[in-house]
């Protein structure tokens, strides 16, 4: 469900009742999504996910990907894709 900030402020208790019932509220400012209000059970999902074997999280930001190797010379992109698919 989408709403704007003014509507949310005017009817906050009604929106919170909907969230309590399981809905997710997307808050927009000039048609741009700025926030999501989700049920508190969403935190429990993350807890369950962290207890899944093979998955770990220390609460920090992801490290990101390593920088790709630079391409030297005149290599065709199709050759690189073919090599990567092997």
C-alpha positions as CSV (number, residue, x, y, z in Angstrom):
1,X,0.0,0.0,0.0
2,X,1.3,3.5,-0.9
3,X,0.7,6.8,0.8
4,X,2.3,10.2,1.0
5,X,3.7,11.9,4.1
6,X,0.7,14.2,4.6
7,X,-1.8,11.4,4.5
8,X,0.4,9.2,6.8
9,X,0.6,12.0,9.4
10,X,-3.2,12.6,9.2
11,X,-4.1,9.0,9.7
12,X,-1.1,7.5,11.4
13,X,-3.0,5.2,13.8
14,X,-5.1,3.7,11.0
15,X,-1.9,3.0,9.0
16,X,-0.2,1.4,12.0
17,X,-3.2,-0.8,12.5
18,X,-2.8,-2.0,8.9
19,X,0.9,-2.7,9.5
20,X,0.0,-4.6,12.6
21,X,-2.3,-6.7,10.5
22,X,0.5,-7.6,8.2
23,X,0.5,-4.9,5.5
24,X,3.6,-3.0,4.3
25,X,3.2,0.7,3.8
26,X,5.3,2.5,1.3
27,X,5.7,6.2,2.1
28,X,6.3,8.6,-0.8
29,X,7.5,12.2,-1.0
30,X,6.5,13.7,-4.4
31,X,6.1,10.2,-5.9
32,X,9.6,9.1,-4.7
33,X,9.7,6.2,-2.3
34,X,11.4,7.4,0.9
35,X,10.4,4.8,3.5
36,X,8.7,1.5,4.2
37,X,6.8,0.6,7.3
38,X,6.9,-3.1,7.8
39,X,5.5,-5.4,10.5
40,X,7.8,-6.1,13.4
41,X,7.8,-9.8,12.4
42,X,10.1,-8.8,9.5
43,X,13.0,-8.6,12.0
44,X,12.3,-12.2,13.1
45,X,12.7,-13.2,9.4
46,X,16.2,-11.8,9.5
47,X,17.0,-13.6,12.7
48,X,15.8,-16.9,11.2
49,X,17.8,-16.3,8.1
50,X,21.0,-15.7,10.1
51,X,20.5,-19.0,11.9
52,X,20.3,-20.9,8.6
53,X,23.4,-23.1,8.1
54,X,25.9,-21.5,5.7
55,X,24.6,-17.9,6.2
56,X,26.3,-15.4,8.5
57,X,26.0,-11.7,9.1
58,X,27.9,-9.5,11.6
59,X,25.6,-6.5,11.2
60,X,27.9,-4.5,9.0
61,X,27.6,-3.3,5.4
62,X,28.6,-5.8,2.7
63,X,32.1,-5.5,1.5
64,X,31.2,-5.4,-2.1
65,X,32.8,-7.0,-5.1
66,X,36.5,-7.0,-6.0
67,X,37.6,-4.8,-8.8
68,X,37.7,-6.6,-12.2
69,X,40.9,-7.3,-13.9
70,X,41.8,-4.7,-16.4
71,X,41.5,-5.7,-20.1
72,X,44.7,-5.3,-22.0
73,X,45.0,-5.0,-25.8
74,X,42.2,-5.4,-28.2
75,X,40.0,-8.2,-26.9
76,X,36.6,-8.8,-28.2
77,X,33.8,-8.7,-25.7
78,X,32.4,-11.9,-27.2
79,X,35.7,-13.7,-26.5
80,X,35.6,-12.6,-22.9
81,X,32.0,-13.8,-22.5
82,X,32.9,-17.1,-24.0
83,X,35.9,-17.5,-21.7
84,X,33.8,-16.6,-18.7
85,X,31.2,-19.2,-19.5
86,X,33.7,-22.1,-19.5
